[in-house]
């Protein structure tokens, strides 16, 4: 059974006749599982649970016009033509010359709605009227000035929603659209009595029931349930039909990204992490913290999962690869926001609504936002966008702090300059955890060298002691070490025909490789900001005091003359000598 609450709300709303006009949006073209039965469409489900069979099912969209799905087409056409018989022969001929046949179902929505208006109010022949792709017919208009024809259609819907006679006659009207944001906002007024329900993608229990019915091997059932998060029943079923059972899981994993990007690619980028924590050297405190979060997500202890966590520190220190590894370890979807902002009026707000819908459909998932200080309006910046940036920030804040999503949507973000991020985003219940990623020390660099062999098993080497090379790479980031091994040392070994990474290859690479480096003062600014913004002492790396002291010395202070200064005081003094506005993100 599809266990989401929406299906119970819809079934009760139909049976109890709470409303006869419904707006259904989201995953509206999927199958429905309910009461141990599978319905091929949402409309078939509604017909089944209505309690009384519909005499007719009339479907309409702008391209195909009216289609009689069930019931006698000739009878329905005749019923809808009543009132047209009073037309004179001359009027009939004029209508036919204009392309309107009074004895056929009209394609033009205004004429069809006019006939339906009379029919709904006066006929007891129970009819299900569904408008598919309704966003094309009742499109949201940010200017608020629609055409007279569109306004007439909207007025008709509003009148139908309020007319109890239509309900008493047993008619039901469905407005189906992918996104509620596609519809004119006036139709979403709750005072009209329209029942609005969002249809999400199948949740974990629903996917499990569906996959179980596909006779999936028992040992692959749970992995498939996790791997198919965000997919519809139709997509899962299609993959099952097109793939051999032995490769079903791999096919789902391989095709899911393409399917999700086809549906949500305008607002999210679906990432495909390849490695877990085994490919990360050092960062033991960070990995231990994230393993606990993953365990709580997987066990359903959502109350112990923070809404968001901010990773801070200079570039190249492992923030992005850490986020990808976290998603890989958790076995959940990983996405980043795509092109949400738009220059067109109203489109940014619409894209934000679509972005949230995509996140809910793909739960559980991790949202990864790199360079977060550039993603939202910065602390103290002027909003010259006519309020768009302010609304953007407000909507992001609402999504992050929505406790309904706790443990199901986990926000991970990174910033080189967390001090520039609005304090509203760093409050408890948002990015309340802020973890520094500093330049790796000697021990961590040795671990990074070793981790590269896990990440790239094709690299063959006879090197056993990596600490020797850790000593020679002071000031290098994890990204530098990866480039040094893969693009220089390993390439050098293969160019020389050995196919084995030896000490001489690595020594040559260390001497030859010139890393791209921002100014030392900028790196120091980012390091100090990461330490200052850290949210817990337990996150600070061993030796952070020495890091601050070294920057303190570089900025012209003598530690010997200020022995009474605590590390936190040194931090404040060192920051006062920094040049934050000159730092480059």
C-alpha positions, 0 to 999 in steps of 0.5 A, a space after each residue: 500500500 502507498 502509505 503517504 498521507 496524501 492518498 488517504 486525504 484524497 480518498 477521504 476527500 472524494 468519498 466524503 465529497 468535501 470538495 468536487 473541484 480538486 487541484 492535484 499537482 506533483 507526481 500526477 501521471 504515475 500509478 497508484 498503489 492503494 488497498 492492495 491494488 494497483 491503479 494505472 492512473 490517478 484518474 482510475 484511482 479516483 473513479 474507483 474510490 468515488 463510491 459511485 461509478 461515473 457515467 462519463 469521464 471527459 478529459 481535456 488538454 489544449 493540444 488534443 481537445 476534449 477526449 471521452 475516456 469512458 461512457 457513451 461519447 454520443 450521449 455525452 455530446 448530445 447532453 452537452 449540445 442541449 441549448 445549441 438546438 435553439 440556434 437558427 440554421 443561419 447561426 449554425 452555418 456561421 458557427 461551422 464556417 468559423 470552425 465550430 460545430 454545435 453538434 460536436 464537442 468543441 476544442 476551444 476551451 471557452 466554448 467547452 466550458 460554456 457548455 459544461 457550465 450548463 451541464 454541471 448545474 442541470 444534469 445528474 449524469 455523474 461526470 469526471 472532468 479532468 484538465 491535464 497539463 492545466 499549467 498551459 491553460 491556467 498559466 501563472 501570470 506574474 503581471 496579474 493581467 491575464 487575457 479576457 478569455 483566460 479570466 473567463 475560464 478562471 471565473 468559471 472554475 471559481 464559480 464551479 468550486 462554490 456551486 453546491 448544486 454541482 456537488 449534489 449532481 455528483 460531478 468531480 472536476 480535476 485540475 492536474 499539473 506538474 507544479 502548483 506554481 504553474 497555475 494562476 495564484 488566484 486559483 489557489 485561494 483556500 476560500 474557494 473550497 478547492 481541495 489542493 493535494 500535492 502527489 509526491 514520489 513513492 516513499 520508501 515503504 511504497 517502493 518496497 511494496 512495488 519492488 516486492 511485487 516485481 519479484 526482486 531477489 530478496 538480497 537486492 530488495 533493500 539496496 533497490 529500495 534505497 537506490 530508487 529514491 526519487 523515481 516514480 513507479 512507472 520509471 522503476 517498472 520500465 527499468 525492470 522491463 528493459 533490464 535483466 534481473 541480474 543487473 536490475 540494481 546497477 541499471 537503476 543506479 545508472 539510469 536514475 541520474 538521467 531520469 531525475 535530471 530530465 524531470 528536475 534538471 532546470 532547478 537541481 544538479 544530480 551528483 553521483 559520488 564515487 567514493 566514500 570516506 575510504 578515499 579521504 585521508 585525515 579529517 578524523 573528527 569530521 568523519 566521526 561526526 558525520 558517521 553519527 549523523 548518517 547512523 541517525 538518518 538510517 535508523 530514523 532518529 531524525 530528531 538527532 540530525 541537524 538541519 544543516 552543517 557548514 564546512 569552512 576553510 581555505 580551498 582545496 582542504 577537502 570540503 567538496 569531496 567530504 560532502 560527496 563521500 558523506 552521501 556515498 556513505 549514507 546511500 542517499 541522493 546528492 543534489 546541488 541547486 542549478 539555475 534557480 535565479 532568473 531575470 524574468 519576473 516571477 520565475 525565481 519564485 517559481 523555480 524556488 517552489 520547483 526546487 523544494 518539490 524536487 527535494 521532497 520527491 528525492 528524500 532522503 537526500 543531501 543538498 550540497 551548496 558550494 561557495 555558500 556565501 555567494 549563493 545567498 545575499 551576503 551579510 550587509 549587502 544591498 539588495 538591488 533586485 527589487 526584493 527578489 534576493 530578499 525573498 530568495 533568502 527567506 525561502 531558503 531559510 524556510 526550507 532549511 529550518 522546516 522541521 518536517 524535513 529534519 533527517 530527510 533533507 540534510 543541508 551541507 554547504 561550504 564557504 571560504 568566508 563564513 564571516 560574510 554569511 548572514 547571521 540568520 543562516 547560522 542560527 540554531 535550527 539552520 547551519 548551527 554546526 560549523 566545522 573548520 577544514 584547515 590546511 592539513 598537518 604532516 600526519 594528515 598529509 601522510 594519510 592523504 597520500 595513503 588514501 589516494 591509493 584507495 581512491 585510485 586502485 589502478 596506481 601500483 606502487 612499492 612505496 611503504 612510508 608516506 610520512 617521508 613525503 608528508 614532510 616534503 609537502 608542507 603548505 600543500 592541500 589535499 587537492 594539491 596532493 591528489 594532483 601531485 600523485 595522479 597527474 604528475 608522479 603516476 604519469 611520470 612513472 608511466 611515461 618512463 615505462 615502469 608502470 609502478 609509482 616509485 620514490 623517484 617519481 614522487 620526488 620528481 613530482 614534488 620538485 616539478 609541481 607548482 600548485 595554483 595558490 591564492 595569496 598567503 594573506 588570503 589563506 590566513 584570512 580564511 583559516 582565521 575565519 574558519 576557526 572563529 566561526 567554528 561552532 564547537 570546541 570538539 571540531 577544532 583540530 589538534 594544534 589549532 592554537 599553533 596555527 593562530 600563533 603562527 599567523 599572529 607572528 606573521 602579522 607583526 606581533 611578538 608572542 614573547 611580549 604578550 605571553 598573557 594572550 590566550 589563543 582566542 585573544 590572539 585570534 581576535 588580534 590577528 583578525 584585526 590585521 587581516 584584510 577580509 575585503 581583499 579575500 577572494 572566494 
